[in-house]
């Protein structure tokens, strides 16, 4: 089981670029912290609600990064590839 998990992580590392890894890490942080906030809220609801700021921030970073990266790729990268073709 450990070897198959290790192989899956190594394959993920080889097959994704840095931007995708960053986006995946934002999603993982959001999901894990959302689950942690839910568990904490079972004991103390006020603290659990305070912890919900972490997945909210991760979601905002995820969306901001996705929008900015798509703008950069559509604007800057497209211009650079057109210049190389000439």
C-alpha positions in Angstrom: 0.0 0.0 0.0 2.8 2.4 0.9 4.6 1.6 -2.3 1.6 2.2 -4.5 1.0 5.6 -2.7 4.6 6.5 -3.2 4.5 5.5 -6.9 1.3 7.6 -7.4 3.0 10.6 -5.8 6.1 10.2 -7.9 4.0 9.9 -11.1 2.1 13.0 -10.1 5.4 14.8 -9.5 6.6 13.8 -13.0 3.4 14.5 -14.9 2.4 18.0 -13.5 4.1 21.3 -13.9 4.7 23.8 -11.0 1.6 25.8 -11.5 -0.6 22.7 -11.4 1.2 21.5 -8.2 0.5 24.9 -6.6 -3.2 24.7 -7.6 -3.4 21.2 -6.2 -1.8 22.3 -2.9 -4.4 25.1 -2.6 -7.2 22.6 -3.0 -5.6 20.1 -0.5 -5.1 22.9 2.1 -8.7 24.0 1.6 -10.2 20.5 2.0 -8.0 19.4 4.9 -8.6 22.7 6.8 -12.3 22.5 6.1 -12.4 19.0 7.6 -10.4 20.1 10.6 -12.6 23.1 11.1 -15.6 20.8 11.0 -14.1 18.5 13.6 -13.1 21.4 15.8 -16.6 22.9 15.5 -18.0 19.7 17.1 -16.2 20.6 20.3 -16.2 24.4 20.1 -18.4 26.0 17.4 -16.8 29.5 17.7 -13.3 28.2 17.2 -14.5 26.0 14.3 -16.0 29.1 12.6 -12.8 31.0 13.1 -10.9 28.2 11.5 -13.1 28.5 8.4 -11.0 31.5 7.4 -8.2 29.1 6.3 -10.1 27.2 3.6 -11.7 30.5 2.5 -8.3 32.1 2.0 -7.1 29.0 0.2 -10.1 29.1 -2.1 -9.5 32.8 -2.8 -5.8 32.1 -3.6 -6.8 29.2 -5.9 -9.2 31.4 -7.9 -6.9 34.3 -8.0 -4.0 32.2 -9.2 -6.1 30.5 -11.8 -7.4 33.8 -13.2 -4.0 35.5 -13.2 -2.3 32.5 -14.7 -4.8 32.2 -17.5 -4.5 36.0 -18.3 -0.7 35.6 -18.4 -0.9 32.6 -20.7 -3.4 34.1 -23.0 -1.7 37.5 -23.2 2.0 37.1 -22.8 2.7 33.5 -23.9 0.6 34.0 -27.0 2.6 37.1 -28.0 5.9 35.3 -27.4 4.9 32.3 -29.5 3.8 34.6 -32.3 7.1 36.4 -32.3 9.0 33.1 -32.4 7.1 32.0 -35.5 8.1 35.1 -37.4 
